[in-house]
Amino acid sequence: MAHGAEAWPTLIARGAEVWPALTAHGAEAWPALAGLVMTAATYARGWWRLSRRTPGRFGAGRLGAFLGGLAVIAVALASPLDELAEQSLSAHMVQHQLLMMLAPPLLWLGAPSAPMLLGLPRRIRRPVAVALASRLARRVAHLVAHPAFGWLSFTLAFWTWHAPPLYELALRSHAWHHLEHTCFFASALLFWRPVILPWPGRSPWPRWMMIPYLILADLQNTVLAAILTFSDRVIYPANAIVRAGRLSALEDQATAGVIMWVPGSLVFLVAAVWLAIETLDGVRAVRGIAAAGASITAVGRAGRARSSWIVRFLRKFPSSTNGARCVRIGRTVIQIPKGARNMRRLMMAVLVVGSAVAVLAGLAAAAQSRTGTLKLTDGSVAAGIGYSWGKGTLTYGGKTYPVKVDGLSVGEVGVTRASALGTVKNLEKVADFSGTYVAVGAGATVAGGADVTVMRNQNGVVVEMTSTTQGASLKLGADGIRMTLAH
């Protein structure tokens, strides 16, 4: 007990150090969290009503899947992962995987159309229903719900926002950054809808067409992932001064490629296998009906209509022959095997477990990576030394600290004004920043040709610096450089 009592002050102090970083994006996170909570409440209200009327269609799994999808969005956009994604390409890729590969399938598995509409207040529900039933809304929905439109929009958003100019623009501007996330998420929703095909949706394409649909999407995902993984140069200049843990910028880029490659392809593969089993079982179910047609259909036109309705009904529940449940249709009792229901449960379990693993990985990466930003702008020109910096600013945990610098200069003669930007890593507490820094490793090279200087002080704090002035490189003093916090 005494030992536990002594540990509490340490835990409280540790929490005080971590809390500023966790709340740095609070102003932007709270509106997003409020929107997600309102969406969850609306869905839960509608689901509760539907689950009492049709418990077989709206079970607890629907609610869990939808709320899980909202939780994935919250981790991607309203957690420390969002701040880390601005400094590390691998964290940025985790964020994109959550928004494009996990959240949309989970949301669609919740079959959100009916619960969201029924969960709205009565005064709002009717006008919304009338608007959705209008001719214009139905035409727009028919267009955007088409699988071809979903695949093309997903691919276009994927490649457009990973082009270096737009990627850099999204990092510099919050507005463009939000637009990037909106494009990713919206296009992913359109892409995954025909794959999941939530009730009561219909698709103009047969189910087996979704298999090449997924394979082609995985192919273009693999191409970009391979480019990031095997490139020998940093593709995005803004990430050239960033480290993820003890990884160099180039290693961080390769890690981002692996994150895109392995988990992304795994989600595509699981969905394709699920669809393949569903398609094969659907063929078996229809053949079984044809073989037993005399026992479950009537004679004449009514019999043919009923048979057609039963076939369409069973196509919603394609299954294998190991175990069945009975369904009464009029005077006819037919058997629907359990295979499809079990496969859907397996698919949902894989997505839920995968999202949980990704969420925990993102939170762990955000918690372990203690980063800051160092900016040097004020300096002077001295004979025999050239341009050297004397002041700068450190941004850490949402706060800005003035910094004094001694021993860092520009190696080129004739430079009268220059600026430098760096990333501070392994900074557990701000007091550890002060110290003498010496060069370590070979650093990285920006795509534009500028070198990145990597330095470490006696406290293990790592600083990666690069000159933002074209044609200028950094030069350390013989004994390293001294950087201290100015009070």
Secondary structure, 3 states (H helix, E strand, C coil): CHHHHHHHHHHHHHHHHHHHHHCCCHHHHHHHHHHHHHHHHHHHHHHHHHHHHCCCCCCHHHHHHHHHHHHHHHHHHCCHHHHHHCCCHHHHHHHHHHHHHHHHHHHHHCCCHHHHHHHCCHHHHHHHHHHHCCHHHHHHHHHHCCHHHHHHHHHHHHHHCCCHHHHHHHHHCHHHHHHHHHHHHHHHHHHHHHHHCCCCCCCCCCHHHHHHHHHHHHHHHHHHHHHHHHCCCCCCHHHCCCCCCCCCHHHHHHHHHHHHHHHHHHHHHHHHHHHHHHHHHHHHHHHHHHHCHHHHCCCCHHHHHHHHHHHHHHHCCCCCCCCEEEEEECCEEEEEECHHHHHHHHHHHHHHHHHHHHHHHHHHHHHHCCCEEEEEEEEEEECCCEEEEEEEEEEECCEEEEEEEECEEECCCCCCCCCEEEEEECCCCHHHHCEEEEECCCCCECCCCCECEEEECCCCCEEEEEECCCCCCEEECCCCEEEEECC
